[in-house]
Amino acid sequence: MGIIPLSYLVLVIWAAGCSSQAPSSAVHSADVPAPGDAFVTGSIGDARTLIPILASDSASGEVCGLLFNGLVRYNPRLELEGELAESWEISEDQLTITFHLRKDVRWHDGVPLTARDVEFTYQQLMNPQVKTPYSGDFERVEFFSVIDDFTVQVKYKEPFVPGLASWGMGILPRHLLEGKDLNAAEFSRNPVGTGPYRFLRWKTGELLELQANADYFEGRPYIQRYLYRIIPDQATMFLELQGLGIDSMGLSPLQFHRQTETDSFRKQYQKFQYPSFGYTYLGFNLKDPLFSDVRVRKAITAAIDRREIINGVLLGLGRELTGPFLPDSWAYDSAVPPVLYDPVLAKQRLEEAGWSDHDQDGWLDKEGRKFEFTVITNQGNDQRRMAAEIIQKRLAQIGVSMKIQVIEWSSFISEFIDKRRFEAVLLGWSLSRDPDLYDIWHSSKTKEGEFNFLDYANTEVDELLLQGRRNFNQEERRRIYHRIHHLIAHDAPAVFLYAPDSLPVVHRRFRGVEATPIGIGYHFIHWYVPQNEQRYTR
Amino acid sequence: MVQYLARRLLSLIPLLIGITLITFFVIHLAPGRPTDVLTDLNPKISLQARDRLAKIYGLDQPLPAQYLQWLSRMGKLDFGRSFVDDRSVWDKIAERIPVTLMINLLAMALVFVVAVPLGVFGAVRQGSFWDHWITLFVFVGFATPTFWLALLLMQWLGIQLGWLPLSGIVSLDFERMNFWEKVIDVSRHLTLPVFISAFGGLAGISRYMKTSMSEILRQDFIRTARAKGLSERQVLYKHALRNALLPIVTILGLSVPGLLGGSVIFESIFAIPGLGRLFYDGVMARDYPVVMGILTIGAVLTLLGNLLADLGYAWVDPRIRVGEKG
């Protein structure tokens, strides 16, 4: 660690204000990979813990991803590939997975990684005293055995396809944690992993700093330091980006379209756009008499102009979707026709269902009851609130009165969603890479606290969901999920509104940044800054 | 006096227990559970896992039992562990006290240094052109939304002029600076937050000062002082100001508990890891141990502040020491 002269620091800070000082990105002669520099990124929230099996928030997950490795991971084609596992085999009966570990992996303290570490991690996941929220997938394991130092075998009670991806969970070092209470372990503030970066320091609420792991088994990362700054306010974060205080952040559609379309910004930053792993929907409480009729649900679907919402709320930076899978997933059946915006048809359908304006007050009614319902959504997500307002206006045009109620998150979940105190809900799902949607759509998952809170039930879908998670054959799985997509779209338990895009920006001095379907982070260890453009040198 | 002090100290205990009892039940009245926030709406997190978390936290027990557990831990000065990251609540609070205290002290000092002269000026030159302008200025300050002013100043001083850093309390390379560089770095970072939090407080103190000063100036002893032929300077600063400052000192004393209270708004905007944000995040995450910890410390400080004030009065004014004479 060298000492930086003050003059340099002052220069860095003061240069932050001068927009005229464009970086020398025009010089490409020196554009060769060079180690060094730091990547500074901003996050709204601080990490909570750096133990991967305890980390449930996105900040913790992001940092853990650089410190730890799983046995498997997704590649940019959304296929599973080995990370700590060199290879794996699935037995004939599809019950047993055998992982062969890499033999050249060392923990950041130099101790080699072995099968015992994997076993230890599994035991911690199953330990009822450990506060992990991820035990679900691992409870299906019937038997875990260590074959030799670099081979482990997992036997499932029944074939369980998402089980394979669940081994992407970060593996913990047994030699440092054995016999300790994982919940209270000092380790969570000073973790030792196998990943491309080592832990350096963590100033709570301020900054997390990681350092390149020179012995990383996939090669040393070029970027020497990774700084994770906690900036709780979006507006401040954007100012910091303009002031070059951070190198990267995720933009809102408004920032992406309106506030960054200047030459000086483009000179400094590279913008990326790729689909995020989530979508927003308007879900109906299917137990509510108002929405038990599929004609009503379909009428409402037709009365909502999805394109208008995407243009208005996301400024076009998102996609329409027709079913419960993400448009880019292989599970998504693009043959399912989109429901077109057609208020006339919507009105017709409602009339077939008995809803028309008998009393001439401008609102539809049936047997003396006005067509009126309340949609609830959570506080803190302006996009959802705006989408609700657009829907409100469209529904009013066909004579349906919709009210909007915005509720703080924790009350929203425990008092309204879990207790089914809603008629309709505007929410989103973040999905995993595997298309298994058993927890969201299977009719057994309707208890308080479970995720099928719309009370969707379709025996064929139930059966297919089970088949889908039991069959390792990709081609057959694709057919199964296409059929599920078709059936759910037909039942219209929800209006699938939009899948927003992720909109990250990265400073131009970083080379090798590439947007893939799984984001820009996959190649992070190959990012580099040419020598003459490095900003943070020691 | 000793007897009085002992009695007062003893009476604080039931009061403190009463406060914690009420706060405990009130924060548990808010709908929602810590496990909702911890687990979000992630389909990979099963219901069983959520129940397991609730059990580990002891949330499956009845509220009175939870309160008694909390109270018995508090008896041993153990604030418990945060639900969110399992760190000791005391550590979480302690690491945020220095920065919160520093900003509040600086802001308070700035408020007094600016507001007292403004108030004196207003009293002496009551109704003058400048008096009207100062009144307008401090009330504009009082009415300006903090976040809006903060963002404008950040845009102007931080981005356009580049004079000040935007957020945080230290630069990224703080660790490698020498002592004076560190002092300069922290001062540059604190300039805007301190200014912003002081700006809104000017109105109150300067008004108090103005009222108090103009009342004193109407008193007989001021007329006497003037009649003695003292210079206006001596009348104002030696006789009037000293007396006029007394109520202001009382206000100063009352704001002591507030020194540890942070403002969520400016702490968020300036990315300052202070107590206000810890408290706010704790409430949003239903992190009961942290919320209770901060409220208890606040209650203790308030009670101690009141006690000190009372003791001060008792010291000066024998009439208050009623108990001793029966």
Interface residues (C-beta under 8 A of the other chain):
Chain A: M1 G2 I3 I4 L6 L9 I13 W14 A15 A16 G17 C18 S19 A38 V40 R48 T49 S56 D57 P128 Q129 K131 T132 P133 Y134 S135 G136 D137 E139 N183 A184 S188 R189 K203 T204 G205 E206 L207 L227 R229 I230 I231 P232 D233 A235 T236 L239 E240 Q242 G243 G245 E408 W409 S410 S411 I413 S414 E415 L427 W429 S430 L431 S432 L437 D439 I440 K447 G449 E450 F451 Y536
Chain B: A30 P31 G32 R33 D36 V37 L38 T39 D40 L41 N42 P43 K44 I45 S46 L47 Q48 A49 R50 D51 R52 L53 I56 R81 V84 D85 D86 R87 K92 E95 R96 L151 M154 Q155 G158 I159 Q160 L161 G162 W163 P165 L166 S167 G168 I169 V170 S171 L172 D173 R176 M177 N178 E181 R188 E267 S268 I269 F270 A271 P273 R277 L278 M284 A285 R286
